[in-house]
Amino acid sequence: ALGGAHAKLFASRGANVVVNDLGGDAFGTGSGTSLADKVVDEIKAAGGNAIANYDTVSTMDGAQAMVKSGVDAFGSVHVLVNNAGILRDVSFKKMSEEDWDKIFEVHVKGAFCTSKAVWEIFREQNFGRIINTTSAAGIYGNFGQANYSAAKMSLIGLSQTLALEGAKYNIHTNAIAPVAGSRLTATVMPPQILEKLKPEAVSPLVGWLCSEECKENGALFEVGAGAFFHLRWQRGKGFKTAQESGVASIEELRDNWSKVTDLSEAKTVKSIAESTGSFMA
């Protein structure tokens, strides 16, 4: 639902769109062509231009084939929206190695493979936009989703690093945490809530972040139901040991724990350089 909404918005603005969907279910099993074909048919019926692609994004061969289909059809590629996702929700006690690996295969390796497949093209043309789809489960954690939460947090780190490496080539990478009705959220949200969370309400943010005009890079946003929020890390004032060696005792840490955990004077930390510098002050 989210991917389809994004694709239709891009097409309505004149973009040539590759709609990729392996066609499996929400749990990562099966395959088929109907999901991608349906979106392409709707785009064409509205006067847009799109092709379907059914390759898996969780292998380099699949991701490269997907990108090649777009280049062959349209000449190049300028935007990548990583939206592929599945669920294997289960408590950590019951979680299998397969439950863990399958989630990382689709969400994390999938984003790696697709981003790698477009990276050289983006560098050579000095333009590219990547959107990685994370989740509130990754930002805050969620019961029964240890695998999904860890994978979604991984995408934030990937996004921030690609933003740094791509900046001088005009490649901007941002992450969004959507709250919207989809095949995945339908498994965890009641229908009356889903009705208010239209996937189409997320797509304008994706469209703006991917525009030439937008200079945002390396950012994280929560989005849904017409609301848009920018998130950043904050750090408290903290505590530094008085010991000349720089090694605090457990007791000293215990006695100053309220200072360590005090966020009343928290400040935003914007980079790893800024973070590391705090330890040297």
C-alpha positions as CSV (number, residue, x, y, z in Angstrom):
1,A,0.0,0.0,0.0
2,L,2.8,2.4,0.9
3,G,4.9,1.6,-2.1
4,G,1.9,1.8,-4.4
5,A,1.0,5.2,-3.0
6,H,4.5,6.5,-3.5
7,A,4.7,5.1,-7.1
8,K,1.4,6.7,-8.1
9,L,2.4,10.1,-6.7
10,F,5.7,10.1,-8.5
11,A,4.0,9.0,-11.8
12,S,1.3,11.8,-11.3
13,R,4.2,14.3,-11.3
14,G,5.7,13.0,-14.5
15,A,8.2,10.5,-13.2
16,N,8.9,7.2,-15.0
17,V,8.4,4.5,-12.3
18,V,9.7,1.0,-11.8
19,V,7.2,-0.8,-9.5
20,N,9.1,-3.7,-7.8
21,D,7.3,-6.3,-5.9
22,L,8.3,-10.0,-5.5
23,G,4.7,-10.7,-4.9
24,G,5.0,-12.6,-1.6
25,D,2.8,-12.3,1.4
26,A,3.4,-10.1,4.5
27,F,5.5,-12.9,6.1
28,G,8.0,-13.3,3.2
29,T,6.6,-16.5,1.6
30,G,5.4,-17.0,-2.0
31,S,5.8,-14.8,-5.1
32,G,3.7,-13.5,-7.9
33,T,3.2,-10.6,-10.3
34,S,-0.3,-9.4,-9.4
35,L,0.7,-6.8,-6.8
36,A,3.2,-4.9,-9.0
37,D,1.0,-5.3,-12.1
38,K,-2.0,-3.8,-10.3
39,V,-0.1,-0.6,-9.4
40,V,1.3,-0.3,-12.9
41,D,-2.2,-0.7,-14.5
42,E,-3.5,2.0,-12.2
43,I,-0.6,4.4,-13.1
44,K,-1.1,3.8,-16.8
45,A,-4.9,4.3,-16.5
46,A,-4.2,7.7,-15.0
47,G,-2.0,8.6,-17.8
48,G,1.3,7.9,-16.1
49,N,4.3,5.8,-17.2
50,A,5.5,2.7,-15.3
51,I,6.8,-0.8,-15.7
52,A,6.6,-3.7,-13.3
53,N,9.6,-5.7,-11.9
54,Y,9.4,-8.9,-9.9
55,D,13.0,-9.5,-8.9
56,T,13.9,-10.0,-5.3
57,V,15.8,-7.1,-3.7
58,S,17.6,-9.2,-1.2
59,T,20.3,-10.4,-3.6
60,M,22.7,-8.3,-5.6
61,D,21.6,-10.1,-8.8
62,G,18.0,-9.3,-8.1
63,A,18.6,-5.6,-7.2
64,Q,20.9,-5.1,-10.2
65,A,18.2,-6.7,-12.5
66,M,15.6,-4.3,-11.1
67,V,17.8,-1.3,-11.7
68,K,18.7,-2.5,-15.2
69,S,15.0,-2.8,-16.1
70,G,14.6,0.9,-15.2
71,V,17.7,2.0,-17.1
72,D,16.7,-0.1,-20.1
73,A,13.2,1.4,-20.2
74,F,13.9,5.0,-19.2
75,G,17.6,5.7,-19.7
76,S,18.6,6.2,-16.1
77,V,17.5,6.2,-12.5
78,H,17.4,9.1,-10.1
79,V,15.4,8.0,-7.1
80,L,15.4,4.9,-5.0
81,V,12.7,4.3,-2.4
82,N,13.4,1.2,-0.2
83,N,10.1,0.1,1.0
84,A,10.3,-3.7,0.8
85,G,9.4,-5.3,4.1
86,I,7.9,-8.4,5.8
87,L,7.0,-9.3,9.4
88,R,7.9,-12.3,11.5
89,D,6.4,-11.1,14.8
90,V,7.0,-13.4,17.8
91,S,8.3,-13.0,21.3
92,F,12.0,-13.1,21.7
93,K,11.7,-16.3,23.7
94,K,10.0,-18.0,20.8
95,M,12.0,-16.3,18.0
96,S,13.9,-18.7,15.7
97,E,17.1,-18.0,13.8
98,E,15.1,-18.1,10.6
99,D,12.7,-15.4,11.9
100,W,15.7,-13.2,12.6
101,D,17.5,-13.9,9.4
102,K,14.5,-13.5,7.1
103,I,13.7,-10.1,8.4
104,F,17.3,-8.9,8.0
105,E,17.5,-10.4,4.5
106,V,14.6,-8.4,3.3
107,H,14.8,-5.1,5.2
108,V,18.6,-4.6,5.7
109,K,20.3,-6.7,3.0
110,G,17.5,-5.6,0.6
111,A,18.3,-1.9,1.2
112,F,22.0,-2.6,0.9
113,C,21.6,-4.4,-2.4
114,T,19.3,-1.8,-4.0
115,S,21.4,1.1,-2.8
116,K,24.6,-0.5,-4.1
117,A,22.9,-1.2,-7.4
118,V,22.2,2.5,-8.0
119,W,25.2,4.1,-6.2
120,E,27.6,4.2,-9.1
121,I,24.9,5.6,-11.4
122,F,24.1,8.3,-8.9
123,R,27.7,9.2,-8.5
124,E,28.4,9.5,-12.2
125,Q,25.3,11.7,-12.9
126,N,26.0,13.7,-9.7
127,F,22.4,13.3,-8.5
128,G,20.5,10.7,-6.5
129,R,17.9,10.4,-3.9
130,I,17.4,7.4,-1.5
131,I,14.6,7.0,1.0
132,N,14.9,4.2,3.5
133,T,11.8,3.1,5.3
134,T,12.3,2.6,9.0
135,S,9.7,2.3,11.7
136,A,8.7,3.5,15.2
137,A,9.5,-0.1,16.2
138,G,13.1,0.6,15.3
139,I,13.2,3.9,17.0
140,Y,11.4,3.0,20.3
141,G,11.3,-0.8,20.3
142,N,8.1,-2.9,20.2
143,F,7.0,-6.0,22.0
144,G,7.2,-9.1,19.9
145,Q,9.3,-7.4,17.2
146,A,13.0,-7.8,18.3
147,N,14.0,-8.9,14.8
148,Y,12.0,-6.1,13.0
149,S,13.0,-3.4,15.5
150,A,16.7,-4.3,15.1
151,A,16.5,-4.3,11.3
152,K,14.6,-1.0,11.2
153,M,17.2,0.7,13.5
154,S,19.9,-0.6,11.1
155,L,18.3,1.3,8.3
156,I,18.7,4.6,10.2
157,G,22.4,3.9,10.6
158,L,22.7,3.0,6.9
159,S,20.9,6.1,5.9
160,Q,23.1,8.4,8.0
161,T,26.3,6.9,6.6
162,L,25.1,7.0,3.0
163,A,24.2,10.6,3.5
164,L,27.8,11.4,4.6
165,E,29.4,9.4,1.7
166,G,27.0,10.6,-1.0
167,A,26.8,14.3,-0.1
168,K,29.6,15.5,-2.4
169,Y,27.9,13.7,-5.3
170,N,24.6,15.3,-4.6
171,I,23.2,12.0,-3.4
172,H,20.8,12.6,-0.5
173,T,19.6,9.8,1.8
174,N,16.9,10.2,4.4
175,A,14.9,7.8,6.5
176,I,11.2,7.9,7.2
177,A,9.2,6.1,9.9
178,P,5.6,6.0,8.5
179,V,2.4,5.3,10.4
180,A,0.0,4.1,7.8
181,G,-2.3,1.3,6.8
182,S,-0.6,-1.5,5.0
183,R,-0.4,-5.3,4.7
184,L,2.1,-5.2,7.6
185,T,0.2,-2.8,9.9
186,A,-3.0,-4.7,9.2
187,T,-1.6,-7.5,11.4
188,V,-1.1,-5.3,14.4
189,M,-3.7,-2.4,14.2
190,P,-7.5,-2.5,14.4
191,P,-9.5,-1.5,11.3
192,Q,-10.9,1.7,12.8
193,I,-7.4,3.0,13.3
194,L,-6.2,1.9,9.9
195,E,-9.0,3.8,8.1
196,K,-7.5,7.1,9.4
197,L,-3.9,6.2,8.4
198,K,-4.0,6.5,4.7
199,P,-0.8,5.5,2.9
200,E,-1.3,8.5,0.6
201,A,-0.6,10.8,3.6
202,V,3.0,9.5,3.7
203,S,3.9,9.9,0.1
204,P,4.1,13.8,-0.1
205,L,7.1,13.6,2.3
206,V,8.8,11.0,0.1
207,G,8.1,13.2,-3.0
208,W,9.5,16.3,-1.4
209,L,12.7,14.6,0.0
210,C,13.4,13.2,-3.5
211,S,13.0,16.5,-5.3
212,E,15.9,18.5,-6.7
213,E,14.9,21.5,-4.7
214,C,15.0,19.7,-1.3
215,K,18.5,19.8,0.3
216,E,17.6,17.6,3.3
217,N,20.2,14.8,3.9
218,G,20.8,12.3,6.6
219,A,17.5,13.1,8.4
220,L,14.9,11.0,10.1
221,F,11.2,11.7,10.0
222,E,8.1,10.3,11.5
223,V,5.1,10.7,9.2
224,G,1.4,9.8,9.1
225,A,-2.2,11.1,9.0
226,G,-1.0,14.5,7.7
227,A,1.6,15.1,10.4
228,F,5.3,15.3,9.9
229,F,8.0,15.3,12.6
230,H,11.8,15.6,12.4
231,L,13.7,13.5,14.9
232,R,17.2,13.9,16.3
233,W,19.3,12.4,19.0
234,Q,19.6,14.3,22.3
235,R,22.2,13.9,25.0
236,G,22.1,15.1,28.6
237,K,24.7,17.2,30.3
238,G,26.2,14.1,31.8
239,F,28.8,13.5,34.5
240,K,32.6,13.3,34.2
241,T,34.7,11.6,36.9
242,A,37.0,13.6,39.0
243,Q,39.6,10.9,38.9
244,E,42.8,12.0,37.1
245,S,43.0,8.6,35.4
246,G,39.6,9.0,33.9
247,V,38.4,5.8,35.4
248,A,35.4,6.1,37.7
249,S,34.7,3.7,40.4
250,I,31.3,1.9,40.5
251,E,30.5,3.8,43.7
252,E,31.3,7.2,42.2
253,L,29.1,6.3,39.2
254,R,26.3,5.2,41.6
255,D,26.5,8.4,43.6
256,N,26.3,10.5,40.5
257,W,23.8,8.4,38.6
258,S,21.2,11.2,38.7
259,K,23.5,13.4,36.8
260,V,24.2,10.8,34.2
261,T,20.5,10.3,33.5
262,D,19.4,13.9,33.8
263,L,18.0,15.2,30.5
264,S,16.7,18.5,31.7
265,E,19.5,20.3,29.9
266,A,19.7,18.0,26.9
267,K,21.3,19.1,23.7
268,T,21.0,17.8,20.1
269,V,24.1,15.9,18.9
270,K,24.4,16.2,15.1
271,S,27.5,14.1,14.2
272,I,30.0,11.5,15.4
273,A,32.6,14.2,15.5
274,E,30.5,16.3,17.9
275,S,29.8,13.2,20.0
276,T,33.4,12.1,20.3
277,G,34.5,15.7,21.0
278,S,32.4,15.7,24.2
279,F,34.7,13.0,25.7
280,M,37.8,15.1,25.1
281,A,36.4,18.3,26.6
